[in-house]
Amino acid sequence: MISAATGVVTPYTVPGWLIDALQATVLVLVAAAATGVVLIRQPVRQVVALSVYGLLLAVLFLVFQAPDVSLSELSVGAVALPILLLLALAKVRERDR
């Protein structure tokens, strides 16, 4: 059954209000994580918070039906970038000694 207003209806269709609630929840979590990254002052803890923020962004993109962007954010924002930042912090601290 196809409806112009709602699109394709299958046995696996999720109600619209549930999707809206999920999107709003993830948006609030992303906003809270972004605020946490900004407010944290210790560099190592900030990198860990940035990694969590990247993971939440990947979930946000997945919820908004952008799986390709979600995979890119997951690989770069939640894995590669924090590792590079931690290595850079270790190098700076080593040089300061």
C-alpha positions as CSV (number, residue, x, y, z in Angstrom):
1,M,0.0,0.0,0.0
2,I,1.5,3.4,-1.1
3,S,0.3,6.7,0.2
4,A,1.6,10.0,-1.1
5,A,1.6,11.6,2.3
6,T,3.5,8.9,4.3
7,G,5.5,7.0,1.6
8,V,5.7,3.3,1.6
9,V,4.1,1.4,4.4
10,T,5.5,-2.0,5.3
11,P,5.1,-4.2,8.3
12,Y,8.4,-2.7,9.5
13,T,7.4,0.9,9.3
14,V,8.1,2.9,12.5
15,P,5.5,5.5,13.6
16,G,6.4,9.1,12.8
17,W,6.1,10.3,16.3
18,L,8.7,7.7,17.4
19,I,11.2,8.8,14.8
20,D,10.6,12.5,15.9
21,A,11.2,11.6,19.5
22,L,14.4,9.7,18.6
23,Q,15.7,12.5,16.5
24,A,15.0,15.1,19.2
25,T,16.7,12.9,21.9
26,V,19.8,12.4,19.8
27,L,19.9,16.2,19.0
28,V,19.8,17.0,22.8
29,L,22.5,14.4,23.5
30,V,24.7,15.9,20.7
31,A,24.2,19.4,22.1
32,A,25.1,18.2,25.6
33,A,28.2,16.5,24.4
34,A,29.3,19.5,22.5
35,T,28.9,21.7,25.6
36,G,30.8,19.1,27.6
37,V,33.7,19.2,25.1
38,V,33.9,23.0,25.4
39,L,33.7,23.1,29.2
40,I,36.3,20.5,29.9
41,R,39.8,22.0,30.5
42,Q,42.1,19.0,30.8
43,P,43.4,18.1,27.3
44,V,43.3,14.3,27.6
45,R,39.7,14.4,29.0
46,Q,38.7,16.8,26.3
47,V,40.0,14.4,23.6
48,V,38.0,11.5,25.2
49,A,34.9,13.8,25.3
50,L,35.6,14.7,21.7
51,S,35.6,11.0,20.8
52,V,32.2,10.5,22.5
53,Y,30.9,13.6,20.6
54,G,32.1,12.1,17.3
55,L,30.3,8.9,18.2
56,L,27.1,10.8,19.0
57,L,27.4,12.7,15.7
58,A,27.7,9.4,13.8
59,V,24.5,8.2,15.6
60,L,22.8,11.5,14.7
61,F,23.7,11.1,11.0
62,L,22.4,7.5,11.1
63,V,19.1,8.6,12.7
64,F,18.7,11.3,10.0
65,Q,19.2,8.6,7.4
66,A,22.7,9.5,6.1
67,P,24.6,6.2,6.6
68,D,27.5,7.2,4.4
69,V,28.2,10.3,6.3
70,S,27.7,8.4,9.5
71,L,30.4,5.9,8.6
72,S,32.8,8.7,7.6
73,E,32.2,10.4,10.9
74,L,32.6,7.2,12.8
75,S,36.0,6.5,11.2
76,V,37.3,10.0,11.4
77,G,35.6,11.7,14.3
78,A,35.3,8.9,16.8
79,V,38.5,6.9,16.0
80,A,41.2,8.5,14.0
81,L,41.1,12.1,15.2
82,P,41.3,11.3,18.9
83,I,44.2,9.0,18.4
84,L,46.1,11.7,16.5
85,L,45.3,14.3,19.1
86,L,46.5,12.0,21.9
87,L,49.7,11.3,20.0
88,A,50.2,15.0,19.5
89,L,49.6,15.7,23.2
90,A,52.1,13.1,24.2
91,K,54.7,14.6,21.8
92,V,54.2,18.1,23.2
93,R,54.4,16.9,26.8
94,E,57.6,14.9,25.9
95,R,59.2,18.0,24.4
96,D,58.3,20.1,27.4
97,R,60.3,17.8,29.7
